[in-house]
Amino acid sequence: MTQLARRLRTPDAVIIGLGSMIGAGVFAAFPPAARAVEPTGVGVALLVALALAAVVAYCNATSSAQLAAQYPTSGGTYVYGRERLGEWWGYLAGWGFVVGKTASCAAMALTFGAYAAPPGWERPVAVAAVVALAAVNYRGVTRTARAAQWIVTVVLLALAVTVAVALGGAQPDLGAVWGGSGEAAGAGGFLGGPAGWYGVLQAAGLLFFAFAGYARIATMGEEVVEPRTTIPRAIVGALGGTVVVYAVVAVTLLAVLGLSGIGATTTPLAAAVEGTPWAGVVVRVGASAAALGALLALVAGVGRTSLAMAREGDLPRWLSAVHPRFSVPHHAEVALAAVVCVLVATVDLRGAIGFSSFGVLLYYAVANAAAWTQTGEHRLYPRWVQGLGLVACLVLVATLPLVAVVAGIAVFAVGLTIRAARLHRSPR
């Protein structure tokens, strides 16, 4: 058997997308984003960054949907780039996705360990989570969709309780949402002038990390029923639901903690309900479930992109094997789980998030460029949307923290060198 089975319908795909996005952003992205915009002195800067990230995500989502409708096969932008722009561009996208999302897997596993494990046991518990969820994916994508549905339900209930307790148990300051000290903003114009806008763009790049789960849907083109209609609906539905959740949480955190309070903690939702012990337990359970949901979807998505690259010889052919019973790329998923376990044992959460943002933004830059070239019946959205997405991705990449940019450039240079050496040895 060389083809994956078509089993997923729109509700299943939406749930998988929600599980990918909500898990990352609510519990991981707000503190570093708040620190990036803190020099502006106004809470609205965080909301502006969130809005920019959502706009970029929408552009990328529609490009992915338009491409997936024409090329309903596993591999996502790796396939789209090869078909529309050439093999090298496809490889660039595939490499960015695999290395960036592998870092995301490590970030989500570490997040789960931080919330679910007792002190000193965070990394062993994180490794155990990777192994367990790789086993779930190994047994088939329908089990993945079913598990993701339960996880998203738990997360949304936990967030609803957290927001209600935070706003009801304290005296929220809505002025902190729209204002702040005012000094930084007034010193250089809206949001503090060019320096303030640089911080907003950096925060948008970090928050974009939270929206990137719709790539999981696009890489499942070979497994959804009626992909031309199912994939676009699922991407837009999952993204829209995620934006609403993030906006509510952001406003709540700003009203209760303020901009500096969000940036001063690594667990802002727990800080927002401090003083209500049972709500703190809810936050811990919700955070653990959110991290598991994101990790569950990420393992499957990276495995299928690795499958597509291996089919073309851009990764070892051994990774292209599809399980004869469960119809999943089992070699790719086993290899990914092994690499993620090593990363969990050796890297920190902040470094994993920064590097992941770099790889994923470049991945979507290629997606927008590929969608720009589509014509005729394959064009579902205006071309200016893809142009905006391409420019925005490159801008956000350039404004990420310097360490992430330098590390990203180095890893991409290694990947391109590997392919060039392989082609030199065995030219096609």
C-alpha positions as a Markdown table, in Angstrom:
| # | Residue | x | y | z |
|---|---|---|---|---|
| 1 | Met | 0.0 | 0.0 | 0.0 |
| 2 | Thr | 1.4 | 3.4 | -1.0 |
| 3 | Gln | -1.5 | 5.7 | -0.5 |
| 4 | Leu | -3.1 | 7.0 | 2.8 |
| 5 | Ala | -6.8 | 6.3 | 3.4 |
| 6 | Arg | -9.3 | 9.1 | 3.1 |
| 7 | Arg | -11.2 | 9.1 | 6.4 |
| 8 | Leu | -11.5 | 12.6 | 7.7 |
| 9 | Arg | -14.5 | 15.0 | 7.2 |
| 10 | Thr | -14.7 | 18.7 | 7.9 |
| 11 | Pro | -15.6 | 18.5 | 11.7 |
| 12 | Asp | -12.6 | 16.1 | 12.2 |
| 13 | Ala | -10.2 | 18.4 | 10.4 |
| 14 | Val | -11.5 | 21.5 | 12.3 |
| 15 | Ile | -10.9 | 19.8 | 15.6 |
| 16 | Ile | -7.4 | 18.7 | 14.7 |
| 17 | Gly | -6.6 | 22.3 | 13.6 |
| 18 | Leu | -8.0 | 23.7 | 16.9 |
| 19 | Gly | -6.0 | 21.2 | 18.8 |
| 20 | Ser | -2.9 | 22.4 | 17.0 |
| 21 | Met | -3.4 | 26.1 | 17.5 |
| 22 | Ile | -5.0 | 26.6 | 20.8 |
| 23 | Gly | -2.5 | 24.4 | 22.6 |
| 24 | Ala | 0.5 | 26.4 | 21.6 |
| 25 | Gly | -0.7 | 30.0 | 21.9 |
| 26 | Val | -2.7 | 30.4 | 25.1 |
| 27 | Phe | -0.1 | 28.8 | 27.4 |
| 28 | Ala | 3.2 | 29.6 | 25.6 |
| 29 | Ala | 3.2 | 32.7 | 23.4 |
| 30 | Phe | 1.7 | 35.6 | 25.4 |
| 31 | Pro | 4.6 | 36.2 | 28.0 |
| 32 | Pro | 7.4 | 36.6 | 25.4 |
| 33 | Ala | 5.1 | 38.7 | 23.2 |
| 34 | Ala | 4.2 | 40.9 | 26.1 |
| 35 | Arg | 7.9 | 41.4 | 26.9 |
| 36 | Ala | 8.5 | 42.4 | 23.3 |
| 37 | Val | 5.9 | 45.2 | 23.4 |
| 38 | Glu | 6.4 | 46.2 | 27.0 |
| 39 | Pro | 8.6 | 49.3 | 26.0 |
| 40 | Thr | 5.5 | 50.8 | 24.3 |
| 41 | Gly | 3.9 | 51.1 | 27.8 |
| 42 | Val | 0.4 | 50.4 | 26.5 |
| 43 | Gly | -1.6 | 47.2 | 26.6 |
| 44 | Val | -3.2 | 47.8 | 23.2 |
| 45 | Ala | 0.2 | 47.0 | 21.7 |
| 46 | Leu | -0.3 | 43.3 | 22.5 |
| 47 | Leu | -3.7 | 43.3 | 20.9 |
| 48 | Val | -2.3 | 45.0 | 17.8 |
| 49 | Ala | 0.4 | 42.3 | 17.6 |
| 50 | Leu | -2.3 | 39.6 | 18.0 |
| 51 | Ala | -4.3 | 41.2 | 15.2 |
| 52 | Leu | -1.3 | 41.4 | 12.9 |
| 53 | Ala | -0.5 | 37.7 | 13.6 |
| 54 | Ala | -4.1 | 36.8 | 12.8 |
| 55 | Val | -4.0 | 38.7 | 9.5 |
| 56 | Val | -0.8 | 37.0 | 8.5 |
| 57 | Ala | -2.3 | 33.6 | 9.5 |
| 58 | Tyr | -5.4 | 34.3 | 7.4 |
| 59 | Cys | -3.3 | 35.1 | 4.3 |
| 60 | Asn | -1.3 | 31.9 | 4.8 |
| 61 | Ala | -4.4 | 29.9 | 5.6 |
| 62 | Thr | -6.1 | 30.9 | 2.4 |
| 63 | Ser | -3.0 | 30.3 | 0.3 |
| 64 | Ser | -2.7 | 26.8 | 1.9 |
| 65 | Ala | -6.4 | 26.1 | 1.2 |
| 66 | Gln | -6.1 | 27.2 | -2.4 |
| 67 | Leu | -3.0 | 25.1 | -3.0 |
| 68 | Ala | -4.4 | 22.1 | -1.1 |
| 69 | Ala | -7.6 | 22.1 | -3.2 |
| 70 | Gln | -5.4 | 21.8 | -6.4 |
| 71 | Tyr | -2.9 | 19.3 | -4.9 |
| 72 | Pro | -4.8 | 17.1 | -2.5 |
| 73 | Thr | -1.9 | 15.0 | -1.3 |
| 74 | Ser | 0.3 | 14.8 | 1.7 |
| 75 | Gly | 3.3 | 17.1 | 2.0 |
| 76 | Gly | 1.7 | 20.6 | 2.2 |
| 77 | Thr | 3.9 | 23.4 | 0.9 |
| 78 | Tyr | 6.8 | 21.0 | 0.1 |
| 79 | Val | 4.6 | 19.6 | -2.7 |
| 80 | Tyr | 3.1 | 23.0 | -3.6 |
| 81 | Gly | 6.6 | 24.6 | -3.9 |
| 82 | Arg | 7.9 | 21.8 | -6.1 |
| 83 | Glu | 4.9 | 22.0 | -8.4 |
| 84 | Arg | 4.6 | 25.8 | -8.7 |
| 85 | Leu | 8.1 | 27.1 | -8.2 |
| 86 | Gly | 10.6 | 24.3 | -8.6 |
| 87 | Glu | 12.3 | 21.6 | -6.6 |
| 88 | Trp | 14.6 | 23.8 | -4.6 |
| 89 | Trp | 11.7 | 26.0 | -3.4 |
| 90 | Gly | 9.8 | 22.9 | -2.4 |
| 91 | Tyr | 12.8 | 21.6 | -0.5 |
| 92 | Leu | 13.2 | 24.9 | 1.3 |
| 93 | Ala | 9.6 | 24.8 | 2.5 |
| 94 | Gly | 9.8 | 21.1 | 3.5 |
| 95 | Trp | 13.0 | 21.6 | 5.4 |
| 96 | Gly | 11.6 | 24.6 | 7.2 |
| 97 | Phe | 8.5 | 22.7 | 8.1 |
| 98 | Val | 10.2 | 19.6 | 9.4 |
| 99 | Val | 12.9 | 21.3 | 11.4 |
| 100 | Gly | 10.6 | 24.1 | 12.7 |
| 101 | Lys | 7.8 | 21.8 | 13.6 |
| 102 | Thr | 10.2 | 19.3 | 15.2 |
| 103 | Ala | 11.2 | 22.2 | 17.5 |
| 104 | Ser | 7.5 | 22.9 | 18.1 |
| 105 | Cys | 7.1 | 19.2 | 19.2 |
| 106 | Ala | 9.8 | 19.7 | 21.7 |
| 107 | Ala | 8.3 | 23.0 | 22.9 |
| 108 | Met | 4.9 | 21.4 | 23.5 |
| 109 | Ala | 6.4 | 18.4 | 25.2 |
| 110 | Leu | 8.3 | 20.7 | 27.6 |
| 111 | Thr | 5.2 | 22.7 | 28.2 |
| 112 | Phe | 3.3 | 19.6 | 29.2 |
| 113 | Gly | 6.1 | 18.5 | 31.5 |
| 114 | Ala | 6.2 | 21.9 | 33.2 |
| 115 | Tyr | 2.5 | 21.8 | 34.1 |
| 116 | Ala | 1.9 | 18.0 | 34.6 |
| 117 | Ala | 5.1 | 16.8 | 36.4 |
| 118 | Pro | 6.4 | 17.4 | 39.9 |
| 119 | Pro | 9.6 | 19.4 | 40.2 |
| 120 | Gly | 12.6 | 17.5 | 38.9 |
| 121 | Trp | 10.5 | 15.2 | 36.7 |
| 122 | Glu | 9.6 | 17.6 | 33.9 |
| 123 | Arg | 11.8 | 16.2 | 31.2 |
| 124 | Pro | 11.1 | 12.5 | 31.9 |
| 125 | Val | 7.4 | 13.1 | 31.8 |
| 126 | Ala | 7.8 | 15.1 | 28.6 |
| 127 | Val | 9.6 | 12.2 | 27.0 |
| 128 | Ala | 6.9 | 9.8 | 28.1 |
| 129 | Ala | 4.3 | 12.1 | 26.5 |
| 130 | Val | 6.1 | 12.1 | 23.2 |
| 131 | Val | 6.3 | 8.3 | 23.2 |
| 132 | Ala | 2.6 | 7.9 | 24.1 |
| 133 | Leu | 1.3 | 10.3 | 21.5 |
| 134 | Ala | 3.5 | 8.8 | 18.8 |
| 135 | Ala | 1.9 | 5.5 | 19.6 |
| 136 | Val | -1.6 | 7.0 | 19.2 |
| 137 | Asn | -0.6 | 8.4 | 15.8 |
| 138 | Tyr | 0.9 | 5.1 | 14.8 |
| 139 | Arg | -2.4 | 3.3 | 15.1 |
| 140 | Gly | -4.3 | 5.6 | 12.6 |
| 141 | Val | -5.5 | 9.1 | 11.9 |
| 142 | Thr | -9.1 | 8.4 | 13.0 |
| 143 | Arg | -7.8 | 7.7 | 16.5 |
| 144 | Thr | -5.9 | 11.0 | 16.3 |
| 145 | Ala | -9.0 | 12.9 | 15.4 |
| 146 | Arg | -11.0 | 11.3 | 18.2 |
| 147 | Ala | -8.4 | 12.0 | 20.9 |
| 148 | Ala | -8.0 | 15.6 | 19.6 |
| 149 | Gln | -11.7 | 16.2 | 20.0 |
| 150 | Trp | -11.6 | 15.3 | 23.7 |
| 151 | Ile | -8.5 | 17.4 | 24.3 |
| 152 | Val | -10.0 | 20.5 | 22.6 |
| 153 | Thr | -13.1 | 20.1 | 24.7 |
| 154 | Val | -11.1 | 20.0 | 27.9 |
| 155 | Val | -9.0 | 23.0 | 26.9 |
| 156 | Leu | -12.0 | 25.2 | 26.0 |
| 157 | Leu | -13.8 | 24.4 | 29.2 |
| 158 | Ala | -10.7 | 25.1 | 31.2 |
| 159 | Leu | -10.2 | 28.5 | 29.5 |
| 160 | Ala | -13.9 | 29.4 | 30.0 |
| 161 | Val | -13.6 | 28.7 | 33.7 |
| 162 | Thr | -10.3 | 30.6 | 33.9 |
| 163 | Val | -11.6 | 33.7 | 32.2 |
| 164 | Ala | -14.7 | 33.7 | 34.4 |
| 165 | Val | -12.8 | 33.4 | 37.6 |
| 166 | Ala | -10.1 | 35.9 | 36.6 |
| 167 | Leu | -12.7 | 38.6 | 35.7 |
| 168 | Gly | -15.1 | 37.8 | 38.6 |
| 169 | Gly | -12.6 | 37.3 | 41.4 |
| 170 | Ala | -10.6 | 40.4 | 40.9 |
| 171 | Gln | -11.3 | 44.0 | 39.9 |
| 172 | Pro | -10.2 | 44.1 | 36.3 |
| 173 | Asp | -8.9 | 47.3 | 35.0 |
| 174 | Leu | -10.2 | 47.7 | 31.5 |
| 175 | Gly | -8.1 | 50.9 | 31.1 |
| 176 | Ala | -5.0 | 48.6 | 31.1 |
| 177 | Val | -6.3 | 47.0 | 28.0 |
| 178 | Trp | -6.4 | 50.1 | 25.9 |
| 179 | Gly | -3.9 | 52.3 | 27.8 |
| 180 | Gly | -1.0 | 52.1 | 30.2 |
| 181 | Ser | 1.6 | 54.5 | 31.3 |
| 182 | Gly | 1.2 | 56.5 | 28.2 |
| 183 | Glu | 4.7 | 57.8 | 28.3 |
| 184 | Ala | 6.2 | 55.5 | 25.7 |
| 185 | Ala | 3.3 | 55.9 | 23.3 |
| 186 | Gly | 3.3 | 59.6 | 23.6 |
| 187 | Ala | 7.1 | 59.9 | 23.2 |
| 188 | Gly | 7.1 | 58.8 | 19.6 |
| 189 | Gly | 3.6 | 58.7 | 18.4 |
| 190 | Phe | 1.2 | 55.7 | 18.3 |
| 191 | Leu | 2.9 | 52.8 | 20.1 |
| 192 | Gly | 6.1 | 54.7 | 20.6 |
| 193 | Gly | 7.1 | 55.3 | 17.0 |
| 194 | Pro | 9.5 | 53.0 | 15.0 |
| 195 | Ala | 11.0 | 51.4 | 18.0 |
| 196 | Gly | 7.6 | 50.5 | 19.4 |
| 197 | Trp | 6.4 | 49.1 | 16.1 |
| 198 | Tyr | 9.5 | 46.9 | 15.9 |
| 199 | Gly | 8.5 | 45.4 | 19.2 |
| 200 | Val | 4.9 | 44.9 | 17.9 |
| 201 | Leu | 6.2 | 43.1 | 14.8 |
| 202 | Gln | 8.4 | 40.9 | 16.9 |
| 203 | Ala | 5.5 | 40.1 | 19.2 |
| 204 | Ala | 3.4 | 39.3 | 16.1 |
| 205 | Gly | 6.0 | 36.9 | 14.9 |
| 206 | Leu | 6.1 | 35.1 | 18.3 |
| 207 | Leu | 2.3 | 35.0 | 18.5 |
| 208 | Phe | 2.1 | 33.6 | 14.9 |
| 209 | Phe | 3.7 | 30.5 | 16.4 |
| 210 | Ala | 0.3 | 30.0 | 18.1 |
| 211 | Phe | -1.7 | 30.2 | 14.8 |
| 212 | Ala | 0.4 | 27.8 | 12.7 |
| 213 | Gly | -1.8 | 24.7 | 13.4 |
| 214 | Tyr | -3.7 | 25.0 | 10.1 |
| 215 | Ala | -0.6 | 23.5 | 8.4 |
| 216 | Arg | -1.6 | 20.3 | 10.0 |
| 217 | Ile | -4.9 | 20.3 | 8.0 |
| 218 | Ala | -3.1 | 21.2 | 4.7 |
| 219 | Thr | -0.7 | 18.3 | 5.1 |
| 220 | Met | -3.6 | 15.9 | 5.4 |
| 221 | Gly | -4.8 | 16.3 | 1.8 |
| 222 | Glu | -4.4 | 12.6 | 1.1 |
| 223 | Glu | -6.6 | 11.7 | 4.1 |
| 224 | Val | -9.7 | 13.9 | 3.9 |
| 225 | Val | -12.9 | 13.3 | 2.1 |
| 226 | Glu | -13.6 | 15.7 | -0.8 |
| 227 | Pro | -10.4 | 17.8 | -0.1 |
| 228 | Arg | -11.4 | 20.7 | -2.5 |
| 229 | Thr | -14.2 | 21.7 | -0.2 |
| 230 | Thr | -13.2 | 20.1 | 3.2 |
| 231 | Ile | -9.7 | 21.6 | 3.5 |
| 232 | Pro | -10.7 | 25.3 | 2.9 |
| 233 | Arg | -13.7 | 25.1 | 5.3 |
| 234 | Ala | -11.6 | 23.4 | 7.9 |
| 235 | Ile | -8.7 | 25.9 | 7.7 |
| 236 | Val | -10.9 | 29.0 | 7.9 |
| 237 | Gly | -13.2 | 27.4 | 10.6 |
| 238 | Ala | -10.3 | 26.4 | 12.9 |
| 239 | Leu | -8.5 | 29.7 | 12.4 |
| 240 | Gly | -11.6 | 31.8 | 13.1 |
| 241 | Gly | -12.3 | 29.9 | 16.3 |
| 242 | Thr | -8.8 | 30.3 | 17.5 |
| 243 | Val | -8.7 | 34.0 | 16.9 |
| 244 | Val | -11.8 | 34.4 | 19.1 |
| 245 | Val | -10.3 | 32.4 | 21.9 |
| 246 | Tyr | -7.0 | 34.3 | 21.8 |
| 247 | Ala | -8.7 | 37.7 | 21.8 |
| 248 | Val | -10.8 | 36.9 | 24.9 |
| 249 | Val | -7.8 | 35.5 | 26.8 |
| 250 | Ala | -5.6 | 38.5 | 25.8 |
| 251 | Val | -8.1 | 41.0 | 27.0 |
| 252 | Thr | -8.7 | 39.1 | 30.2 |
| 253 | Leu | -4.9 | 38.9 | 31.0 |
| 254 | Leu | -4.4 | 42.6 | 30.2 |
| 255 | Ala | -7.3 | 43.6 | 32.4 |
| 256 | Val | -6.2 | 41.5 | 35.4 |
| 257 | Leu | -2.4 | 41.5 | 35.1 |
| 258 | Gly | -1.5 | 44.4 | 32.9 |
| 259 | Leu | 1.2 | 44.3 | 30.2 |
| 260 | Ser | 4.1 | 44.1 | 32.6 |
| 261 | Gly | 2.4 | 41.5 | 34.7 |
| 262 | Ile | 2.0 | 39.2 | 31.7 |
| 263 | Gly | 5.6 | 39.6 | 30.7 |
| 264 | Ala | 6.9 | 39.0 | 34.3 |
| 265 | Thr | 5.5 | 35.4 | 34.5 |
| 266 | Thr | 5.8 | 32.2 | 32.5 |
| 267 | Thr | 2.3 | 31.1 | 33.6 |
| 268 | Pro | 0.0 | 34.1 | 33.0 |
| 269 | Leu | -3.3 | 32.2 | 33.2 |
| 270 | Ala | -2.3 | 30.7 | 36.5 |
| 271 | Ala | -1.3 | 34.1 | 37.8 |
| 272 | Ala | -4.7 | 35.5 | 36.7 |
| 273 | Val | -6.5 | 33.1 | 39.0 |
| 274 | Glu | -4.1 | 33.2 | 41.9 |
| 275 | Gly | -6.0 | 33.1 | 45.1 |
| 276 | Thr | -8.5 | 30.6 | 43.8 |
| 277 | Pro | -6.9 | 27.1 | 44.3 |
| 278 | Trp | -9.4 | 25.1 | 42.4 |
| 279 | Ala | -9.1 | 27.4 | 39.4 |
| 280 | Gly | -5.4 | 26.9 | 39.6 |
| 281 | Val | -5.9 | 23.2 | 39.2 |
| 282 | Val | -8.2 | 23.8 | 36.2 |
| 283 | Val | -5.4 | 25.9 | 34.6 |
| 284 | Arg | -2.9 | 23.2 | 35.1 |
| 285 | Val | -5.2 | 20.5 | 33.7 |
| 286 | Gly | -6.1 | 22.8 | 30.7 |
| 287 | Ala | -2.5 | 23.6 | 30.0 |
| 288 | Ser | -1.5 | 20.0 | 30.1 |
| 289 | Ala | -4.3 | 19.0 | 27.7 |
| 290 | Ala | -3.5 | 21.9 | 25.4 |
| 291 | Ala | 0.1 | 20.9 | 25.1 |
| 292 | Leu | -0.9 | 17.3 | 24.4 |
| 293 | Gly | -3.3 | 18.4 | 21.7 |
| 294 | Ala | -0.7 | 20.4 | 19.9 |
| 295 | Leu | 1.9 | 17.7 | 20.2 |
| 296 | Leu | -0.6 | 15.1 | 19.0 |
| 297 | Ala | -1.3 | 17.1 | 15.8 |
| 298 | Leu | 2.4 | 18.1 | 15.3 |
| 299 | Val | 3.7 | 14.5 | 15.3 |
| 300 | Ala | 1.2 | 13.5 | 12.6 |
| 301 | Gly | 1.9 | 16.6 | 10.5 |
| 302 | Val | 5.7 | 16.4 | 10.5 |
| 303 | Gly | 5.4 | 12.7 | 9.8 |
| 304 | Arg | 3.4 | 13.2 | 6.6 |
| 305 | Thr | 5.7 | 16.0 | 5.3 |
| 306 | Ser | 8.6 | 13.7 | 5.9 |
| 307 | Leu | 6.8 | 11.0 | 4.0 |
| 308 | Ala | 6.4 | 13.3 | 1.0 |
| 309 | Met | 10.0 | 14.4 | 1.1 |
| 310 | Ala | 11.2 | 10.8 | 1.4 |
| 311 | Arg | 9.1 | 9.8 | -1.6 |
| 312 | Glu | 11.1 | 12.4 | -3.7 |
| 313 | Gly | 14.4 | 11.4 | -2.3 |
| 314 | Asp | 14.9 | 14.7 | -0.3 |
| 315 | Leu | 14.9 | 12.6 | 2.9 |
| 316 | Pro | 16.0 | 8.9 | 3.3 |
| 317 | Arg | 13.7 | 6.6 | 1.4 |
| 318 | Trp | 13.2 | 4.5 | 4.5 |
| 319 | Leu | 10.9 | 7.3 | 5.8 |
| 320 | Ser | 8.4 | 6.8 | 2.9 |
| 321 | Ala | 7.0 | 3.5 | 4.3 |
| 322 | Val | 3.3 | 3.4 | 4.9 |
| 323 | His | 2.0 | 0.9 | 7.5 |
| 324 | Pro | 0.0 | -1.8 | 5.7 |
| 325 | Arg | -2.7 | -2.0 | 8.4 |
| 326 | Phe | -2.9 | 1.5 | 9.9 |
| 327 | Ser | -2.2 | 3.5 | 6.8 |
| 328 | Val | 0.2 | 5.9 | 8.5 |
| 329 | Pro | 3.9 | 6.8 | 7.7 |
| 330 | His | 5.1 | 4.7 | 10.6 |
| 331 | His | 8.9 | 4.9 | 9.9 |
| 332 | Ala | 8.7 | 8.8 | 9.8 |
| 333 | Glu | 6.8 | 9.0 | 13.0 |
| 334 | Val | 9.1 | 6.7 | 14.9 |
| 335 | Ala | 12.1 | 8.6 | 13.7 |
| 336 | Leu | 10.5 | 11.9 | 14.6 |
| 337 | Ala | 9.6 | 10.7 | 18.1 |
| 338 | Ala | 13.3 | 9.7 | 18.7 |
| 339 | Val | 14.6 | 13.1 | 17.6 |
| 340 | Val | 12.0 | 15.0 | 19.7 |
| 341 | Cys | 12.9 | 12.9 | 22.8 |
| 342 | Val | 16.6 | 14.0 | 22.3 |
| 343 | Leu | 15.6 | 17.6 | 22.0 |
| 344 | Val | 13.4 | 17.5 | 25.1 |
| 345 | Ala | 16.3 | 16.2 | 27.1 |
| 346 | Thr | 18.7 | 19.0 | 25.9 |
| 347 | Val | 17.0 | 22.3 | 24.9 |
| 348 | Asp | 14.9 | 24.9 | 26.7 |
| 349 | Leu | 11.4 | 26.1 | 25.8 |
| 350 | Arg | 12.3 | 29.7 | 24.8 |
| 351 | Gly | 14.8 | 28.5 | 22.2 |
| 352 | Ala | 12.5 | 26.0 | 20.8 |
| 353 | Ile | 9.7 | 28.5 | 20.2 |
| 354 | Gly | 12.0 | 31.1 | 18.6 |
| 355 | Phe | 13.5 | 28.6 | 16.2 |
| 356 | Ser | 10.1 | 27.1 | 15.3 |
| 357 | Ser | 8.7 | 30.6 | 14.4 |
| 358 | Phe | 11.7 | 31.2 | 12.0 |
| 359 | Gly | 11.1 | 27.9 | 10.1 |
| 360 | Val | 7.4 | 28.1 | 9.9 |
| 361 | Leu | 7.3 | 31.7 | 8.6 |
| 362 | Leu | 9.7 | 30.8 | 5.8 |
| 363 | Tyr | 7.5 | 27.8 | 5.1 |
| 364 | Tyr | 4.5 | 30.0 | 4.6 |
| 365 | Ala | 6.5 | 32.5 | 2.6 |
| 366 | Val | 7.0 | 29.8 | 0.0 |
| 367 | Ala | 3.3 | 28.9 | 0.3 |
| 368 | Asn | 2.2 | 32.4 | -0.6 |
| 369 | Ala | 4.7 | 32.6 | -3.5 |
| 370 | Ala | 3.3 | 29.3 | -4.8 |
| 371 | Ala | -0.3 | 30.4 | -4.5 |
| 372 | Trp | 0.5 | 33.6 | -6.3 |
| 373 | Thr | 1.2 | 31.6 | -9.5 |
| 374 | Gln | -2.1 | 29.8 | -9.6 |
| 375 | Thr | -4.6 | 30.8 | -12.3 |
| 376 | Gly | -8.0 | 30.0 | -13.7 |
| 377 | Glu | -10.3 | 27.7 | -11.8 |
| 378 | His | -7.6 | 27.0 | -9.2 |
| 379 | Arg | -7.7 | 30.6 | -7.9 |
| 380 | Leu | -10.0 | 30.8 | -4.9 |
| 381 | Tyr | -8.8 | 34.0 | -3.3 |
| 382 | Pro | -7.5 | 37.4 | -4.7 |
| 383 | Arg | -3.8 | 37.5 | -5.6 |
| 384 | Trp | -3.2 | 40.5 | -3.3 |
| 385 | Val | -3.9 | 38.3 | -0.3 |
| 386 | Gln | -1.0 | 36.0 | -1.2 |
| 387 | Gly | 1.2 | 39.1 | -1.9 |
| 388 | Leu | 0.4 | 40.5 | 1.5 |
| 389 | Gly | 1.1 | 37.1 | 3.2 |
| 390 | Leu | 4.5 | 36.8 | 1.4 |
| 391 | Val | 5.7 | 40.2 | 2.4 |
| 392 | Ala | 4.4 | 39.9 | 6.0 |
| 393 | Cys | 6.1 | 36.5 | 6.6 |
| 394 | Leu | 9.5 | 38.0 | 5.5 |
| 395 | Val | 9.0 | 41.0 | 7.7 |
| 396 | Leu | 8.1 | 39.0 | 10.8 |
| 397 | Val | 11.1 | 36.6 | 10.1 |
| 398 | Ala | 13.5 | 39.6 | 10.1 |
| 399 | Thr | 12.1 | 41.1 | 13.3 |
| 400 | Leu | 12.3 | 37.9 | 15.4 |
| 401 | Pro | 14.9 | 37.8 | 18.3 |
| 402 | Leu | 18.4 | 37.8 | 16.9 |
| 403 | Val | 19.4 | 34.5 | 18.4 |
| 404 | Ala | 16.4 | 32.8 | 16.6 |
| 405 | Val | 17.4 | 34.5 | 13.3 |
| 406 | Val | 21.0 | 33.5 | 13.5 |
| 407 | Ala | 20.2 | 29.9 | 14.4 |
| 408 | Gly | 17.6 | 29.6 | 11.7 |
| 409 | Ile | 19.9 | 30.9 | 9.0 |
| 410 | Ala | 22.6 | 28.4 | 10.1 |
| 411 | Val | 20.2 | 25.4 | 10.1 |
| 412 | Phe | 18.8 | 26.3 | 6.7 |
| 413 | Ala | 22.3 | 26.7 | 5.3 |
| 414 | Val | 23.0 | 23.2 | 6.5 |
| 415 | Gly | 19.9 | 21.8 | 4.9 |
| 416 | Leu | 20.6 | 23.4 | 1.5 |
| 417 | Thr | 24.2 | 22.2 | 1.6 |
| 418 | Ile | 23.0 | 18.7 | 2.3 |
| 419 | Arg | 20.7 | 18.7 | -0.8 |
| 420 | Ala | 23.4 | 20.3 | -3.0 |
| 421 | Ala | 25.9 | 17.6 | -2.0 |
| 422 | Arg | 23.4 | 14.8 | -2.6 |
| 423 | Leu | 22.6 | 16.2 | -6.1 |
| 424 | His | 26.2 | 16.5 | -6.8 |
| 425 | Arg | 26.8 | 12.8 | -6.0 |
| 426 | Ser | 23.6 | 11.6 | -7.8 |
| 427 | Pro | 22.5 | 14.2 | -10.3 |
| 428 | Arg | 18.9 | 13.7 | -11.7 |
